Amino acid sequence: MRTISLTDFLAQRDERIRRAGIAFTPERVEALRNKGGRRTPEKRAALKRIEERCAEAGVTPLKAYY
């Protein structure tokens, strides 16, 4: 197994995406998001806590469906 840094991995991923001609428009990102229809109550509660902690810290949370 070969070990690479996260930075190198992300650079390789970005290069593969660029070569494939994929453009991540806001509409495409939204279509790929997990809508959360099968989330457990525990996961929904965890996402809610994350959102609350982000608000307390003044950080914009990632959009999550729950």
HUDA-V934367 format. One record per helix or strand of 3 or more residues. SS is the DSSP state (@ for helix, = for strand). FROM is the first residue (numbers start at 1). LEN is the number of residues. If there is no record, write none. Layout:
ss=SS from=FROM len=LEN
ss=SS from=FROM len=LEN
This chain:
ss=@ from=6 len=15
ss=@ from=26 len=7
ss=@ from=41 len=17
